[in-house]
């Protein structure tokens, strides 16, 4: 890494397999060169307003305290000063921040600070007063606002619908098609001397982090910026440093185009730039005010992205043969060979000593009551699916089909996940659910209160780590990510709620939750619903003492008993995609006297740290419940030796990441991972589908993991086959 910084590339991508010590290697690099001392022109710049800093580490929220503890563990006390730039009370003094050797911050902070900067750069429309970025304002004037606006046929159709609703007495706000309606200001709008609305000018500069010239920037879990157009990526691109590093065990998660964000951040010559066909002009950002280049004044159409032209487009057009194969070779030889280092546990087995890892599948069958419930749900789903097939609208109704699959997966985990869903289920509850509903009626929770609570329309659970689409509908971040990644090749992403084109920023937000004491974090043995989120499924059950378990949860209890019998000091991590499933498991563990902690996606950084420490340091805490939405990455939990995956995931890489939370440097016990599968259900079909795709694409040159995650029409027919 030292040699790479001394090369012309000034950094690179460290893509070692998960658990091989990327964090430790980065810390060692920081010790080798704490901060660069400017010389020559840079030294003269000290007389200007430039402020020089040490190393900035940008990572997911869950990894911040992990970085801090690793630095404290491997660096002598007092040798490096460390500051965590996070929270409402974070420093705003550029000089104070730059005085620290290492500054730790999160992608959510970078995103929020660049969003504020962009917000102050917006210009108000002279007709309606709404604010837009300059490029968005052009589209707004062209299609939506002003005397020369030309509405499309689709807009005219939507306008006619709104007119009918208005005539029927229904309220409807006019949609500008670019953003959700803005809040009304508390006071009257400011006006100029001529009586017109004033345009908000930019009065706020860059954020403190963007004003510092860093010695080094390290992106941990660098695939967080894979979407080049999201605010997180934009915020990262604006950061300035001499050296740049990307740490990621999975730099390529879905498609080749995602590598561009890393190439752009590292500013790799030619491939990171936009070039001009007419002259030697090149630029990092697509900047064409008035459709002309800001540097050479040639038109925008004369410019092209070198990475897209030489790599992405040939692969999309020809696959991995002919021109596509040449593009892959170009990417490997001209880019990755110079900036990427990847080593695997298997390849470096002689250098690192890791205990064996055993991954097994446990298959169980539903009891009679659960099976009746599942079969009724499956029959309804299959009938709806066949309706789409016969009408030839299968892929047009992909969002609804995906919802049917979610319901089937939840019914296998526990019937409660369907019966007590917070949103109206897509299916009518079967008669087999009657005994469950009678025994577990909805509690005394006020109906209006339930209606007001936000819920994800994909997983039908209370919102965790929510994102808002441009159409105004909200989803769990990981739910909508999974939905988009599973779309068929070439399929248009539409909103699962309103079927409009789906546009959503998946950048991680700042997360907040009420702080808990260490005693509150640990689960009590007595039944206590106060430790659960107010939107938890358990609060919708009036009599928790009449709680009924499920086949899968009882299988988990058996595995925990076996673990404790074999190793009394053993600890386990339990993963599920569904937050409500984790709540039900936690309740069952309490009833069984198993002490556990839970990591959720809306915890503050201090609460997360205390939760992780409770699991790591308290010998009485046996289990750690983690949702895919909260902590599938960036966790080091070598204190655990057992992993339980409660439901199969579309992306096999996600399961590998979950298992590697424990199978990493510092682990001394053999690792046993158990995947729970219910035989004769959609889970078994998902398993077969994953294996079939894995075999096909392992034999394909340049295989792409997105093909494994994606669901084709053939795959959907297989999942709903008779």
MITINU-11324 format. One line per 4 residues: number of its first residue (from 1); for each residue x, y, z of C-alpha. Coordinates in steps of 0.5 Angstrom, whole numbers, padded with zeros to 4 digits. Layout:
# MITINU-11324
NUM) X Y Z ~ ...
END
This chain:
# MITINU-11324
1) 0000 0000 0000 ~ 0006 0005 0001 ~ 0009 0003 -0006 ~ 0002 0004 -0009
5) 0002 0011 -0005 ~ 0008 0013 -0008 ~ 0006 0011 -0015 ~ 0002 0016 -0020
9) -0004 0013 -0018 ~ -0004 0015 -0011 ~ -0008 0010 -0008 ~ -0012 0004 -0010
13) -0018 -0001 -0008 ~ -0016 -0006 -0003 ~ -0021 -0012 -0004 ~ -0019 -0017 0000
17) -0024 -0022 0002 ~ -0028 -0021 0008 ~ -0025 -0022 0015 ~ -0017 -0022 0012
21) -0015 -0015 0016 ~ -0017 -0009 0011 ~ -0018 -0005 0017 ~ -0011 -0007 0020
25) -0007 -0006 0014 ~ -0010 0001 0013 ~ -0008 0003 0020 ~ -0001 0001 0019
29) -0001 0005 0013 ~ -0003 0011 0017 ~ 0002 0010 0022 ~ 0007 0010 0016
33) 0005 0017 0014 ~ 0001 0020 0019 ~ 0000 0027 0015 ~ 0003 0030 0009
37) 0008 0036 0010 ~ 0006 0041 0004 ~ 0013 0043 0000 ~ 0014 0048 -0006
41) 0007 0050 -0008 ~ 0003 0047 -0003 ~ 0008 0050 0002 ~ 0006 0057 -0001
45) -0001 0055 -0001 ~ -0001 0055 0007 ~ -0001 0063 0007 ~ -0008 0062 0003
49) -0014 0059 0006 ~ -0012 0052 0005 ~ -0013 0048 0011 ~ -0009 0041 0011
53) -0011 0035 0015 ~ -0009 0028 0017 ~ -0013 0022 0015 ~ -0021 0022 0014
57) -0024 0015 0014 ~ -0031 0015 0012 ~ -0035 0008 0014 ~ -0042 0006 0015
61) -0045 0008 0022 ~ -0044 0001 0025 ~ -0037 0001 0023 ~ -0035 0007 0027
65) -0034 0004 0034 ~ -0030 -0002 0030 ~ -0025 0003 0027 ~ -0024 0007 0034
69) -0023 0000 0038 ~ -0018 -0003 0033 ~ -0014 0004 0033 ~ -0014 0004 0041
73) -0012 -0004 0040 ~ -0006 -0003 0035 ~ -0004 0004 0036 ~ 0000 0006 0043
77) -0004 0011 0047 ~ -0003 0018 0045 ~ 0001 0016 0038 ~ -0005 0018 0034
81) -0011 0023 0036 ~ -0018 0021 0034 ~ -0024 0025 0033 ~ -0031 0022 0031
85) -0035 0027 0027 ~ -0042 0025 0028 ~ -0048 0027 0031 ~ -0052 0034 0032
89) -0046 0037 0037 ~ -0040 0035 0032 ~ -0035 0040 0031 ~ -0036 0046 0025
93) -0029 0049 0026 ~ -0025 0047 0020 ~ -0018 0048 0024 ~ -0020 0044 0030
97) -0022 0038 0026 ~ -0016 0038 0021 ~ -0012 0038 0028 ~ -0013 0031 0029
101) -0009 0025 0026 ~ -0015 0021 0024 ~ -0022 0023 0023 ~ -0028 0018 0023
105) -0034 0020 0020 ~ -0040 0016 0016 ~ -0043 0016 0009 ~ -0049 0019 0012
109) -0046 0025 0015 ~ -0042 0026 0008 ~ -0049 0025 0004 ~ -0053 0030 0009
113) -0047 0036 0008 ~ -0047 0035 0001 ~ -0055 0035 0001 ~ -0055 0042 0005
117) -0050 0045 0000 ~ -0054 0043 -0006 ~ -0060 0045 -0003 ~ -0057 0052 -0002
121) -0055 0052 -0009 ~ -0062 0051 -0012 ~ -0066 0057 -0016 ~ -0073 0059 -0015
125) -0078 0058 -0021 ~ -0080 0065 -0023 ~ -0087 0062 -0024 ~ -0089 0058 -0018
129) -0083 0059 -0013 ~ -0081 0052 -0012 ~ -0073 0051 -0012 ~ -0069 0047 -0016
133) -0062 0045 -0018 ~ -0060 0049 -0025 ~ -0061 0043 -0029 ~ -0067 0041 -0026
137) -0070 0048 -0027 ~ -0069 0047 -0035 ~ -0074 0041 -0035 ~ -0079 0044 -0030
141) -0079 0050 -0035 ~ -0080 0045 -0041 ~ -0085 0041 -0039 ~ -0089 0043 -0032
145) -0089 0051 -0031 ~ -0089 0057 -0035 ~ -0093 0059 -0041 ~ -0088 0055 -0046
149) -0089 0049 -0042 ~ -0090 0043 -0047 ~ -0094 0037 -0043 ~ -0093 0030 -0045
153) -0099 0025 -0047 ~ -0098 0022 -0040 ~ -0098 0028 -0036 ~ -0104 0030 -0040
157) -0107 0024 -0038 ~ -0105 0025 -0030 ~ -0108 0032 -0031 ~ -0115 0029 -0033
161) -0115 0024 -0027 ~ -0113 0030 -0022 ~ -0119 0034 -0025 ~ -0124 0029 -0024
165) -0122 0027 -0017 ~ -0122 0035 -0016 ~ -0129 0035 -0019 ~ -0131 0029 -0014
169) -0129 0033 -0008 ~ -0122 0029 -0007 ~ -0116 0034 -0006 ~ -0110 0033 -0010
173) -0104 0037 -0011 ~ -0101 0039 -0017 ~ -0095 0034 -0018 ~ -0089 0038 -0022
177) -0086 0031 -0024 ~ -0079 0032 -0021 ~ -0080 0032 -0013 ~ -0085 0031 -0008
181) -0089 0037 -0006 ~ -0085 0042 -0001 ~ -0087 0044 0006 ~ -0091 0051 0006
185) -0086 0056 0009 ~ -0088 0059 0016 ~ -0089 0066 0014 ~ -0090 0070 0008
189) -0086 0069 0002 ~ -0080 0075 0001 ~ -0081 0079 -0004 ~ -0077 0084 -0008
193) -0078 0091 -0009 ~ -0082 0090 -0016 ~ -0087 0085 -0012 ~ -0084 0079 -0015
197) -0082 0073 -0011 ~ -0074 0073 -0009 ~ -0070 0068 -0011 ~ -0066 0065 -0006
201) -0058 0066 -0007 ~ -0053 0061 -0004 ~ -0051 0064 0002 ~ -0047 0058 0005
205) -0041 0055 0003 ~ -0038 0048 0003 ~ -0038 0044 0010 ~ -0032 0043 0014
209) -0030 0036 0011 ~ -0030 0039 0004 ~ -0026 0045 0006 ~ -0020 0041 0009
213) -0014 0038 0004 ~ -0013 0031 0007 ~ -0007 0027 0007 ~ -0011 0021 0006
217) -0018 0019 0005 ~ -0020 0012 0006 ~ -0027 0009 0004 ~ -0029 0003 0008
221) -0034 -0001 0005 ~ -0033 0003 -0001 ~ -0039 0000 -0005 ~ -0043 0005 -0001
225) -0042 0010 -0007 ~ -0043 0005 -0013 ~ -0049 0009 -0015 ~ -0045 0015 -0018
229) -0051 0019 -0018 ~ -0053 0019 -0011 ~ -0052 0024 -0006 ~ -0047 0020 -0002
233) -0042 0019 -0008 ~ -0043 0026 -0010 ~ -0041 0028 -0003 ~ -0035 0023 -0003
237) -0033 0026 -0010 ~ -0032 0033 -0007 ~ -0027 0031 -0002 ~ -0020 0033 -0003
241) -0014 0029 -0001 ~ -0007 0027 -0004 ~ -0008 0019 -0003 ~ -0015 0016 -0004
245) -0016 0009 -0002 ~ -0023 0004 -0003 ~ -0023 -0002 0002 ~ -0029 -0007 0000
249) -0029 -0014 0000 ~ -0034 -0014 -0006 ~ -0033 -0008 -0010 ~ -0037 -0011 -0015
253) -0044 -0013 -0013 ~ -0049 -0012 -0019 ~ -0046 -0010 -0025 ~ -0039 -0007 -0028
257) -0042 0000 -0029 ~ -0042 0000 -0021 ~ -0034 0000 -0021 ~ -0034 0007 -0025
261) -0036 0011 -0018 ~ -0029 0008 -0015 ~ -0025 0009 -0021 ~ -0028 0017 -0021
265) -0026 0017 -0014 ~ -0019 0015 -0015 ~ -0019 0019 -0021 ~ -0016 0014 -0025
269) -0013 0017 -0032 ~ -0017 0017 -0038 ~ -0023 0012 -0035 ~ -0025 0017 -0029
273) -0026 0023 -0034 ~ -0031 0026 -0040 ~ -0027 0027 -0046 ~ -0028 0031 -0052
277) -0029 0029 -0059 ~ -0026 0035 -0062 ~ -0021 0037 -0057 ~ -0016 0035 -0052
281) -0021 0037 -0046 ~ -0023 0033 -0041 ~ -0026 0034 -0034 ~ -0028 0029 -0028
285) -0036 0032 -0028 ~ -0041 0033 -0033 ~ -0041 0040 -0033 ~ -0045 0043 -0039
289) -0049 0050 -0037 ~ -0053 0052 -0043 ~ -0051 0045 -0047 ~ -0044 0047 -0048
293) -0038 0045 -0044 ~ -0035 0050 -0039 ~ -0028 0049 -0041 ~ -0028 0048 -0049
297) -0035 0051 -0050 ~ -0036 0045 -0055 ~ -0043 0042 -0055 ~ -0045 0037 -0050
301) -0046 0032 -0055 ~ -0039 0032 -0057 ~ -0037 0029 -0050 ~ -0037 0022 -0048
305) -0035 0018 -0041 ~ -0029 0014 -0043 ~ -0031 0009 -0038 ~ -0038 0008 -0041
309) -0035 0008 -0048 ~ -0029 0003 -0047 ~ -0032 -0001 -0042 ~ -0039 -0001 -0040
313) -0043 0000 -0047 ~ -0039 -0006 -0051 ~ -0040 -0011 -0045 ~ -0048 -0009 -0045
317) -0048 -0010 -0053 ~ -0044 -0016 -0054 ~ -0044 -0019 -0047 ~ -0037 -0023 -0046
321) -0035 -0025 -0053 ~ -0032 -0021 -0058 ~ -0032 -0013 -0057 ~ -0035 -0015 -0050
325) -0029 -0019 -0048 ~ -0024 -0014 -0051 ~ -0027 -0009 -0046 ~ -0027 -0014 -0040
329) -0019 -0015 -0042 ~ -0018 -0007 -0043 ~ -0022 -0006 -0036 ~ -0017 -0012 -0033
333) -0011 -0009 -0036 ~ -0011 -0002 -0036 ~ -0015 -0001 -0030 ~ -0016 -0006 -0025
337) -0009 -0009 -0025 ~ -0006 -0002 -0023 ~ -0011 0000 -0018 ~ -0014 -0007 -0015
341) -0011 -0012 -0010 ~ -0015 -0018 -0008 ~ -0013 -0024 -0004 ~ -0017 -0029 -0001
345) -0017 -0034 0005 ~ -0016 -0040 0001 ~ -0011 -0037 -0003 ~ -0007 -0034 0003
349) -0008 -0040 0007 ~ -0001 -0041 0009 ~ 0000 -0034 0011 ~ -0007 -0033 0016
353) -0009 -0039 0021 ~ -0017 -0039 0021 ~ -0021 -0045 0024 ~ -0025 -0049 0019
357) -0032 -0046 0017 ~ -0038 -0051 0016 ~ -0044 -0049 0013 ~ -0050 -0053 0013
361) -0058 -0053 0011 ~ -0063 -0055 0016 ~ -0069 -0057 0013 ~ -0076 -0058 0017
365) -0083 -0059 0015 ~ -0089 -0054 0018 ~ -0094 -0057 0023 ~ -0101 -0059 0020
369) -0104 -0052 0022 ~ -0098 -0048 0019 ~ -0098 -0052 0013 ~ -0106 -0051 0012
373) -0104 -0043 0013 ~ -0098 -0043 0008 ~ -0102 -0048 0003 ~ -0108 -0043 0003
377) -0103 -0037 0002 ~ -0100 -0040 -0004 ~ -0106 -0043 -0007 ~ -0108 -0035 -0008
381) -0102 -0033 -0010 ~ -0101 -0038 -0015 ~ -0108 -0036 -0018 ~ -0106 -0029 -0018
385) -0100 -0031 -0022 ~ -0103 -0035 -0027 ~ -0108 -0029 -0028 ~ -0102 -0025 -0030
389) -0099 -0031 -0035 ~ -0106 -0032 -0038 ~ -0107 -0024 -0040 ~ -0099 -0024 -0042
393) -0098 -0018 -0037 ~ -0093 -0022 -0032 ~ -0087 -0017 -0032 ~ -0092 -0011 -0032
397) -0094 -0013 -0025 ~ -0087 -0015 -0023 ~ -0088 -0011 -0016 ~ -0094 -0014 -0014
401) -0091 -0021 -0016 ~ -0085 -0019 -0012 ~ -0090 -0017 -0006 ~ -0093 -0024 -0007
405) -0087 -0028 -0006 ~ -0085 -0023 0000 ~ -0092 -0026 0003 ~ -0090 -0033 0002
409) -0083 -0032 0005 ~ -0086 -0029 0011 ~ -0092 -0034 0012 ~ -0086 -0040 0012
413) -0082 -0036 0018 ~ -0089 -0035 0022 ~ -0096 -0034 0020 ~ -0096 -0028 0025
417) -0092 -0024 0020 ~ -0098 -0024 0015 ~ -0104 -0024 0020 ~ -0101 -0018 0024
421) -0098 -0014 0018 ~ -0098 -0007 0019 ~ -0101 -0006 0012 ~ -0107 -0009 0008
425) -0104 -0015 0006 ~ -0104 -0017 -0002 ~ -0108 -0023 0000 ~ -0115 -0025 0003
429) -0113 -0028 0010 ~ -0115 -0036 0009 ~ -0120 -0039 0014 ~ -0114 -0043 0017
433) -0112 -0036 0020 ~ -0118 -0036 0024 ~ -0116 -0040 0030 ~ -0110 -0035 0030
437) -0113 -0029 0030 ~ -0119 -0031 0035 ~ -0113 -0033 0040 ~ -0109 -0027 0038
441) -0114 -0021 0037 ~ -0111 -0015 0035 ~ -0109 -0011 0042 ~ -0112 -0005 0045
445) -0108 0000 0040 ~ -0112 0005 0038 ~ -0114 0004 0030 ~ -0112 0011 0028
449) -0105 0011 0031 ~ -0104 0004 0027 ~ -0106 0008 0021 ~ -0101 0014 0022
453) -0095 0009 0023 ~ -0091 0009 0017 ~ -0090 0002 0014 ~ -0086 -0001 0008
457) -0091 -0003 0003 ~ -0085 -0008 0000 ~ -0084 -0012 0007 ~ -0091 -0010 0010
461) -0087 -0008 0017 ~ -0085 -0002 0021 ~ -0081 0003 0017 ~ -0073 0001 0019
465) -0068 0006 0015 ~ -0073 0009 0011 ~ -0072 0012 0004 ~ -0077 0016 0000
469) -0078 0016 -0007 ~ -0080 0022 -0012 ~ -0087 0019 -0012 ~ -0087 0020 -0005
473) -0088 0013 -0002 ~ -0083 0010 0003 ~ -0080 0004 0004 ~ -0074 0000 0008
477) -0068 0002 0004 ~ -0066 -0005 0004 ~ -0073 -0008 0002 ~ -0073 -0003 -0004
481) -0065 -0005 -0006 ~ -0067 -0012 -0006 ~ -0073 -0011 -0010 ~ -0069 -0007 -0016
485) -0064 -0012 -0016 ~ -0068 -0017 -0017 ~ -0072 -0014 -0023 ~ -0071 -0018 -0030
489) -0066 -0015 -0035 ~ -0068 -0009 -0038 ~ -0074 -0009 -0034 ~ -0076 -0002 -0032
493) -0076 0000 -0024 ~ -0083 0002 -0022 ~ -0086 0004 -0015 ~ -0089 -0002 -0012
497) -0095 0003 -0009 ~ -0097 0007 -0015 ~ -0093 0004 -0021 ~ -0090 0010 -0023
501) -0082 0010 -0025 ~ -0078 0009 -0019 ~ -0073 0014 -0017 ~ -0070 0013 -0010
505) -0063 0015 -0007 ~ -0061 0009 -0003 ~ -0055 0014 0001 ~ -0055 0012 0008
509) -0058 0017 0013 ~ -0057 0019 0019 ~ -0060 0014 0024 ~ -0063 0016 0031
513) -0066 0012 0036 ~ -0068 0013 0044 ~ -0062 0012 0048 ~ -0062 0006 0052
517) -0058 0004 0059 ~ -0054 -0003 0059 ~ -0059 -0006 0063 ~ -0065 -0004 0058
521) -0061 -0007 0052 ~ -0060 -0014 0055 ~ -0067 -0018 0054 ~ -0070 -0019 0061
525) -0072 -0027 0062 ~ -0079 -0024 0064 ~ -0084 -0022 0059 ~ -0083 -0015 0058
529) -0086 -0011 0052 ~ -0083 -0004 0054 ~ -0076 -0006 0051 ~ -0079 -0007 0044
533) -0080 -0001 0039 ~ -0087 0002 0039 ~ -0089 -0001 0032 ~ -0087 -0008 0034
537) -0091 -0013 0032 ~ -0092 -0016 0039 ~ -0096 -0009 0041 ~ -0101 -0011 0036
541) -0102 -0018 0040 ~ -0107 -0017 0046 ~ -0105 -0023 0050 ~ -0097 -0024 0049
545) -0098 -0030 0054 ~ -0102 -0034 0049 ~ -0096 -0033 0044 ~ -0095 -0039 0039
549) -0089 -0041 0036 ~ -0087 -0043 0029 ~ -0083 -0049 0027 ~ -0077 -0045 0025
553) -0077 -0042 0031 ~ -0077 -0048 0035 ~ -0072 -0051 0030 ~ -0068 -0045 0032
557) -0069 -0046 0040 ~ -0066 -0053 0039 ~ -0060 -0051 0035 ~ -0059 -0046 0041
561) -0059 -0052 0046 ~ -0055 -0056 0042 ~ -0050 -0050 0042 ~ -0050 -0049 0049
565) -0049 -0057 0051 ~ -0043 -0057 0046 ~ -0040 -0051 0048 ~ -0043 -0047 0055
569) -0039 -0041 0053 ~ -0042 -0041 0046 ~ -0045 -0035 0043 ~ -0049 -0034 0037
573) -0051 -0029 0031 ~ -0058 -0030 0029 ~ -0060 -0026 0022 ~ -0067 -0025 0019
577) -0069 -0020 0013 ~ -0075 -0019 0017 ~ -0075 -0014 0023 ~ -0082 -0017 0026
581) -0079 -0024 0025 ~ -0073 -0022 0030 ~ -0078 -0019 0035 ~ -0082 -0025 0035
585) -0075 -0029 0036 ~ -0073 -0025 0042 ~ -0080 -0026 0045 ~ -0079 -0033 0045
589) -0072 -0033 0047 ~ -0074 -0029 0053 ~ -0079 -0034 0055 ~ -0074 -0039 0054
593) -0069 -0036 0059 ~ -0064 -0034 0053 ~ -0061 -0027 0054 ~ -0060 -0023 0048
597) -0059 -0017 0045 ~ -0061 -0014 0038 ~ -0059 -0009 0033 ~ -0064 -0005 0029
601) -0063 0000 0024 ~ -0065 0006 0027 ~ -0060 0006 0033 ~ -0055 0012 0035
605) -0048 0010 0034 ~ -0047 0010 0042 ~ -0053 0005 0043 ~ -0050 0001 0037
609) -0043 0001 0041 ~ -0046 -0001 0048 ~ -0051 -0006 0044 ~ -0044 -0009 0041
613) -0040 -0009 0047 ~ -0046 -0012 0051 ~ -0046 -0018 0047 ~ -0038 -0018 0046
617) -0036 -0017 0054 ~ -0042 -0020 0058 ~ -0042 -0028 0058 ~ -0049 -0028 0060
621) -0051 -0026 0053 ~ -0052 -0032 0049 ~ -0055 -0029 0042 ~ -0055 -0023 0038
625) -0061 -0021 0033 ~ -0059 -0017 0027 ~ -0063 -0015 0021 ~ -0060 -0015 0014
629) -0062 -0008 0014 ~ -0058 -0006 0020 ~ -0052 -0010 0020 ~ -0050 -0015 0015
633) -0043 -0011 0013 ~ -0038 -0008 0017 ~ -0039 -0012 0024 ~ -0033 -0016 0027
637) -0036 -0021 0032 ~ -0031 -0026 0033 ~ -0034 -0027 0040 ~ -0039 -0031 0036
641) -0038 -0038 0033 ~ -0045 -0040 0031 ~ -0049 -0036 0025 ~ -0056 -0038 0024
645) -0060 -0035 0018 ~ -0067 -0035 0019 ~ -0069 -0034 0012 ~ -0066 -0035 0005
649) -0064 -0029 0001 ~ -0064 -0027 -0006 ~ -0057 -0025 -0006 ~ -0052 -0031 -0004
653) -0047 -0026 -0003 ~ -0051 -0023 0003 ~ -0051 -0030 0006 ~ -0043 -0030 0006
657) -0042 -0023 0008 ~ -0047 -0025 0014 ~ -0042 -0031 0016 ~ -0036 -0027 0015
661) -0038 -0023 0021 ~ -0035 -0029 0025 ~ -0030 -0032 0020 ~ -0024 -0027 0020
665) -0018 -0026 0023 ~ -0018 -0026 0031 ~ -0023 -0032 0031 ~ -0020 -0039 0034
669) -0026 -0043 0035 ~ -0029 -0047 0029 ~ -0035 -0043 0025 ~ -0042 -0047 0024
673) -0047 -0043 0020 ~ -0054 -0046 0019 ~ -0059 -0044 0014 ~ -0066 -0046 0016
677) -0070 -0048 0010 ~ -0078 -0051 0011 ~ -0079 -0057 0006 ~ -0084 -0057 0001
681) -0085 -0049 0001 ~ -0082 -0043 -0003 ~ -0076 -0043 0001 ~ -0074 -0050 -0002
685) -0075 -0047 -0009 ~ -0071 -0041 -0008 ~ -0065 -0045 -0005 ~ -0066 -0049 -0012
689) -0066 -0043 -0016 ~ -0060 -0040 -0013 ~ -0056 -0047 -0014 ~ -0058 -0047 -0021
693) -0056 -0040 -0023 ~ -0049 -0041 -0019 ~ -0047 -0047 -0023 ~ -0049 -0043 -0029
697) -0045 -0037 -0028 ~ -0039 -0040 -0025 ~ -0038 -0043 -0031 ~ -0039 -0037 -0035
701) -0033 -0032 -0037 ~ -0033 -0026 -0033 ~ -0040 -0028 -0029 ~ -0044 -0022 -0026
705) -0047 -0023 -0019 ~ -0053 -0019 -0021 ~ -0055 -0025 -0026 ~ -0056 -0029 -0019
709) -0060 -0024 -0016 ~ -0064 -0022 -0022 ~ -0071 -0026 -0023 ~ -0073 -0028 -0030
713) -0080 -0029 -0033 ~ -0077 -0037 -0033 ~ -0075 -0036 -0025 ~ -0082 -0033 -0023
717) -0086 -0039 -0027 ~ -0081 -0044 -0023 ~ -0083 -0041 -0016 ~ -0090 -0041 -0017
721) -0090 -0048 -0021 ~ -0096 -0053 -0019
END
